[in-house]
């Protein structure tokens, strides 16, 4: 492994974990429902990036597949929440 990559990956993991923690604070304390939806959207993006960094660190393709699933479910979830906040119902 490249020496720069050897210290950059743990640093990226720590910063992504910190970003998820700060996003969790916004998710719990958000003044409006829209803030909470945006925080949830940011949290699933940070989780996906965390999975990708772990996949690079361990050299396993399973993490990349998990990141793809997190992205798919996160997009569907944030779209459903946005539709619910806009119209008051998800399924018409």
C-alpha positions in Angstrom: 0.0 0.0 0.0 1.2 3.5 -0.8 2.5 5.3 2.3 0.3 8.3 1.6 -2.7 6.1 1.3 -1.8 4.3 4.6 -2.4 7.5 6.6 -5.1 9.1 4.4 -7.6 6.2 4.7 -7.8 6.3 8.5 -8.0 10.1 8.4 -10.8 9.9 5.9 -12.6 7.3 8.1 -12.3 9.5 11.1 -13.6 12.6 9.3 -16.5 10.8 7.8 -17.4 9.4 11.2 -17.3 13.0 12.6 -19.5 14.2 9.7 -22.0 11.5 10.5 -22.0 12.4 14.1 -22.6 16.1 13.3 -25.3 15.1 10.9 -27.0 13.0 13.6 -27.1 16.1 15.8 -28.8 18.0 13.0 -31.2 15.1 12.5 -32.2 15.1 16.1 -32.3 18.9 16.7 -33.4 20.1 13.3 -35.9 22.9 13.7 -38.0 21.9 10.7 -38.9 18.6 9.0 -37.0 19.7 5.8 -33.8 20.1 7.8 -34.3 16.6 9.1 -34.8 15.2 5.6 -31.7 16.9 4.4 -29.7 15.6 7.4 -30.9 12.1 6.6 -29.9 12.5 3.0 -26.4 13.8 4.1 -26.2 10.9 6.5 -26.8 8.2 3.9 -24.2 9.9 1.6 -21.7 9.9 4.4 -22.5 6.2 5.1 -22.0 5.4 1.4 -18.6 7.1 1.4 -17.6 5.4 4.6 -18.4 2.0 2.9 -16.3 3.0 -0.1 -13.3 4.0 2.0 -13.6 0.8 3.9 -13.7 -1.1 0.6 -10.5 0.6 -0.5 -8.8 0.0 2.8 -9.6 -3.7 3.0 -9.5 -4.3 -0.8 -12.9 -6.1 -0.8 -15.6 -5.6 -3.4 -18.3 -6.5 -0.9 -18.1 -3.0 0.5 -18.7 -1.5 -2.9 -21.8 -3.5 -3.4 -23.0 -2.5 0.1 -22.3 1.2 -0.8 -24.4 0.8 -4.0 -27.3 -0.6 -1.9 -27.0 2.2 0.6 -27.2 4.8 -2.2 -30.2 3.1 -3.8 -32.2 2.8 -0.5 -31.1 6.3 0.5 -32.3 7.8 -2.7 -35.7 6.1 -2.5 -36.1 7.0 1.1 -35.3 10.7 0.7 -37.6 10.9 -2.4 -40.4 9.3 -0.4 -39.9 11.7 2.5 -39.8 14.7 0.2 -43.0 13.6 -1.5 -44.6 13.1 1.9 -43.6 16.5 3.1 -44.8 18.1 -0.2 -48.2 16.3 -0.6 -48.9 14.6 2.7 -49.0 11.1 1.2 -46.5 8.8 -0.4 -48.7 6.5 -2.4 -51.4 8.1 -4.5 
